[in-house]
Amino acid sequence: MINAMSLNITLRQLVTFDSLARHRNFTRVADQMGLTQPAVSMQMKQLENQLGVALTEQTGKRIDLTEEGEETLTCARAILQNLDDLEIALDERKGVRTGRLLISVVTTVNTFAPKLLRTFQQEYPGVNIVLDVANRKRLLHLLSENEVDMVIMGKPPKGQDLKAEAILENPLVIVAHPDHPLAKKKRISLSAFENETFIMREPGSGTRSVMERFFEEKKQTYVSGLEVSGAEALKQCVQSGLGLGLMSRDAVMMELEAGHVIELDVAGLPIQRHWYLVHRKGKRLSPPARAFKEFVLGEAETLVQGG
């Protein structure tokens, strides 16, 4: 049995181990923590020496946890969660004017999220906001690992113990180069797209999933062209005439207004979706997180539609 009084484990070691368990990659852990890779290895070595057991095993480039590592991880995360709860409790005594807010948004939401955050920070200048922009798959991972306070994204899948509240409409439309043959047609049938090339978002993108499901439900086919990462790359490809794109109207609004792309008049479109504010069910929100949630639910529509 380990004598707890003889241990000299540091919080940095527990945080490093927790991060390694999440990423399974020393380089990613080093980048996330602002350390060198040898420093990460040293932290892990010191933790294993303190415990007297191996926590990880490596086969090639793959890093797995040993049975002792899995048990240690459960305890380490409980300790770190208790410290987070303590920080929240102390912040509640100090009030909402200070603290840190961890927010992640899907790449498409990045078109209006800065406006929300800027207005919120004007009201709460003492809150330190950390914003992460990622695709849907990454956001769901951050939520499952409790690495963020909340996210703004499309509707999350069921069965993941998440609380999602709609905040804005998110219509999806098909956009094209202004010179595209379909640009001036009205009430275009989906069958007209059977031989048209679409620029596709990367796997894990919510927009891609919606598009694939929509055409499948309508029993219509299309040609899959380039695959790009992010809404910005998709817009650039459509502007270059490389193909059509199914996108959130919010993400392409500036290009539509400037005439760089055109929204096609398609029967059955737009696909009516919503943006959601999402966090884990039962999560104890910090005062800044609670304030941000109330702010978004109450003010998002007015701020975004007000330009």
Residue, then its C-alpha position, 0 to 999 in steps of 0.5 A: m500500500i502506498n503511504a500517502m504521507s511519503l508522496n510528494i506529488t505536485l499538481r503540475q504532475l497530475v495536470t500533465f498526466d491528465s493531459l497525456a491521458r486525453h491526448r495520448n501524445f507527448t508533443r500535443v501535451a507539451d504544446q498545450m502546457g507550454l513545456t518542452q517534450p523532455a519536460v513533459s517526460m520528466q513530469m511523468k517520470q517523477l510521478e511514476n517514481q513517486l507512485g512506484v508504478a508504470l502509468t503508461e506503456q508505449t507501442g510504437k507511437r501509441i500510448d496506452l494507460t496501464e491498469e495502474g494508470e487508469e486507477t491513478l487517472t480516476c483519482a487524479r481527475a477527482i482531485l483536479q475536479n475538487l480544485d475546480d469546484l473550490e475555485i468556483a466556490l471562491d469565485e462565487r464569494k467574489g462575484v461575477r466580475t472576475g474569473r475565467l470563461l472557457i468557450s469553444v465554438v464551431t468554425t462557422v459560428n466564428t462569424f458572429a461569436p466575436k460580437l457576442l464575446r466583445t459585448f459580454q466583455q464590455e459588461y464584465p471587463g474583469v473576466n478572462i475569456v479563452l476562445d477555441v474554434a474547432n469543428r463539431k467532432r472536436l467540440l463534442h470531445l471537449l464537452s465529454e472531457n469537461e475541458v470547456d465551460m460551454v460551446i456554441m454549435g449545431k444541435p448535439p447528438k442525443g444520449q451524450d448527457l448534454k444540455a442544449e438550448a437554442i439561441l439563434e436560427n441557422p439556415l443552411v443554403i447552397v451557394a455558387h459562383p455568380d457566373h454558375p449556370l444555375a445562378k439565375k434560375k428559380r425554384i431549382s429542383l434537387s435533381a438538377f444537382e445530380n451532376e453538379t460538383f460540391i465542395m465538401r467539408e472535412p469529416g466531423s463537420g456538422t454541416r457535412s453531416v447535415m448535407e449528406r443526410f439531407f440528400e440521402e433522405k431526398k434520394q438525390t445524388y451529387v458529385s463530391g469534389l474537393e474536401v476542405s477544412g473549415a468554412e473559410a476554405l469552402k468559401q474560397c473554393v466556391q468563389s474560385g468557381l471550383g464547385l457548389g457549397l452547402m453552408s450556413r448563411d451566417a458564415v457566408m453573409m459578407e460574401l453574399e452582400a459583396g456579390h462574391v457568391i450567390e445563394l441559389d434559389v432551391a426548392g426545399l431550402p434553406i434547411q432550417r437549423h439552429w445554433y445551440l448553447v451547450h454544456r454538460k448536464g449537471k455541470r456546476l457553472s462558474p459565476p462568469a459562465r452563468a452570466f455568459k449563459e444568461f447573456v447569450l440566451g437573452e441578448a444573442e438574437t438582438l445583437v446578431q440581427g442588429g448587425 
